[in-house]
Amino acid sequence: MKKYDIAAFVWPSYTGDEPRTRIFWPDGIGEWQTVKSMTNKGYEGCRWPRIPLWGYENEADSTVMEKQIACAVSYGVNVFIYDWYWYDNRPFLENCLNDGFLKAKNNRDMKFCLMWANHNATHLWDKRNSDKDLDTVIWSGVVTPEIFSDICDRTIEKYFLKENYYCIDGCPVYMIFDIDNFIRSFGTSDECKKAIEQFRQKTIAAGFKGLHLQFIHWRDRVFNWLRDDDSQKGVKSAQMYDYLGASSVTNYSWGGCADFDGDFNKVCDEYIENIEKTSEEINIPFYPSISVGWDNNVRFYDFVPGVVTNNTPENFKNACKRIKDFADKSMAECNMTAPFITVNSWNEWTETSYLQPDDLYGYGYLEAIKEVFTDYGK
């Protein structure tokens, strides 16, 4: 049986240890405040309230993370991808990684890597305002070239050099969420390309073979918004990936390649159909993603359309099998160069897409991962 690295995204908001989190969650427990406020609104597919079997734990506590690491590894999840933020010229929500995961005594039992979540911060995270204002930008995800250079230095020193940082072919994996904001940080894709090369050279100088730059793929796009003096104005996603020197792409969730609404099985059908097509159109590996589900109504008082229904552990298990079939084929045809599959997510409670156990399905989603991706069921 092919051994896959199952990499689950971690949303590091379940702590109040950083003072700036109280802008959004004044109770001092991070976004657990939002989770605890969710009730059954009565719309189709609403399966709330849901209670974490582990309780509302502070995930910046190393003893909490020791338990979570042990659990994840025992069920076949061996990589955590930490959502990582930089706002107002400083990091944001780093406590779960720095104080939780990296101080856990057993953190070397699993790998980790970063996804720079360089989207804008809005009132989406603040349930008091999310229904009436999602346009106001509290913090921009766009940085300056000088700040990006500092981010690169800091990332290499604090994270890449850890012995359990996840690498592909000797190159640290570094994901970028928002390619548009990334390019905007340098003015043009031409200057962005230069900044990526500088990051790569810094990584090599630190002792690595290179940099594995992975973009989050958001369907096939045309970059018409670029400035007129940008050499890549009007190109499609595949051409932009090649020009910037991307190593691979993945999705943050199935919403990157499918209409994330309705029956889970139908969404899975659409997702797999689209990634099969896209993987043939691009010149770099497409590492597939598995989504547990989607319902973002936790963050709103009013109803927000876009709810995935019927995402039972059994249907999730079938989706895991289908993604594994895709990966097996891609590995055999050398379209994937590493046994890497992402999962959304470990703990996205406010998007109703998490592997952590709850009072509805218990450890059902984790059991599905274990049965499909380990020797447990063989």
Buried (B, 14 or more C-beta within 10 A) or exposed (E): EEEBBBBBBBBBBBBBBBEEBBEBBEEEBBBBBBBBEBEEEEEEBBBBBBEBEBEBBBBBBBEBBBBBBBBBEEBBBBBBBBBBBBBEEEBBBBBBBBBBBBBBEBBEBBBBBBBBBBBBBBBBBBBEBBBEEEEEEBBBBBBEBEBBBBBBEEBBEBBBEBEBBBBBEEBBBBBBBBBBBBBBBBBBBBBBBEBBEBBBEBBEEBEBEBBBBBBBBBEBBEBEEBEEEBEBBEBBBBBBBBBBBBBBBBBBBBBBBBEBBBBBBBBBBBBBEBBBEBBEEBEBBBBBBBBBBBBBBBBBBEEBEEBBBBBBBEBBBBBBBBBBEBBBEBBEEEBBBBBBBBBBBBBBBBBBBBBBBBEBBEBBBBBBBBBBBBEEEE
